[in-house]
């Protein structure tokens, strides 16, 4: 993996390391924010939900704006702006205690993500060139490594003081901002330097106008194959998000609120993250050598649907009375599901990112990424509401298999949609290489 990393341009390597650092700073703080709000600050449940909800809503709602701005004024300014804004937002979370200030700080952190996420992916796609698929596979390794390490660092810092966690996370983004300003080359939407013209036709120094950005959005919204692909991929995001929702809830239900449930929950996250770090590049190389993007996407989403078969298999079984048996049931099926979700994501993600670029025709790539993230983010919100309702209904009706059947069916349906788009020629294809080095 390190050998492969060294073969990319300096800008691509920097973006990968930046993404690890971004996730390190984010995940050292966010998993512990709810406990701080409800415990140390004594906020009511509705207020905690409001603060966290504002962050998610701001990020999802502003992705399209962030992408359109990146295509209009360049990728680097948006990446730097996002990092600077998150520096301020994370520092504020450790220093303020009033509800309005906390809401504003969380809104700032969400807006920061909306600014740099589409720009980072568009920049990576531009500079990776024909090696986009492999670059996004390696990018996902750095992404998941940050998710693995961040909570461990945050756990150690939060044990001392949550304010220390916030200030260290803010410091991480401050250093990252400086590094981006000094080291990251300027890049426009055309893939050239910022002295060139963006795909939207604006020259360097042009102020982003509402009319110009509206024209960008209209161009992207009129891209019917892209919209169909986005709709087909919503289910994959609903499925993958269950590693944060349904799987931990099931592990807690089976293992209890004590140590068994906590250990089982930690295990499924470790399995998911380590699996991606260790095997992502190998899985991508195997898929690229044997199939085309459309089939790989369908395989990946189908695997994500099949991830719930282990839980479906043990759903009719009673929970063991013994502690060892209870722990095994709480840890093994959810961990197998988490691993299969990770495998499905490993298969699909690099081809998914590459397909967005191909569907965009290499034009307004960041705007396409922004709209894609917004569509999938709305899908995640609705999907989580329905999944939560299915979990509640299954327990009330004594039908423990219901949620897993619904999620399995969702995976099959979305894989079928992707297969249909592939067969109809709406998804771009490329010739398979003879071999791909790992």
Secondary structure, 3 states (H helix, E strand, C coil): CHHHHCCCCHHHHHHHHHHHHHHHHHHCCHHHHHHHHHHHCCCCHHHHHHHHHHHHHHHHHHHHHHHHHHHHHCHHHHHHHHHHHHHHHHHHHHHCCCHHHHHHHHHHHHHHHHHHHHHHHHHHHHHHHHHHHHHHHHHHHHHHHHHHHHHHHHHHHHHHCHHHHHHHHHHHHHHHHHHHHHHCCCCCCCCCCCCCCCCCCCCCCCCCCHHHHHHHHHHHHCCHHHHHHHHHHHHHHHHHHHHCCHHHHHHHHHHCCCHHHHHHHHHHHHHHHHHHHHHHHHHHHHHHHHCCHHHHHHHHHHHHHHCCHHHHHHCCCCCCCCHHHHHHHHHHHHHHHHHHHHHHHHHHHHHHHHHHHHHHCCCCHHHHHHHHHHHHHHHHHHHHHHHHHHHHHHHHHCCCCHHHHHHHHHHHHHHHHHHHHHHCCCCCCCCCCCCCCC
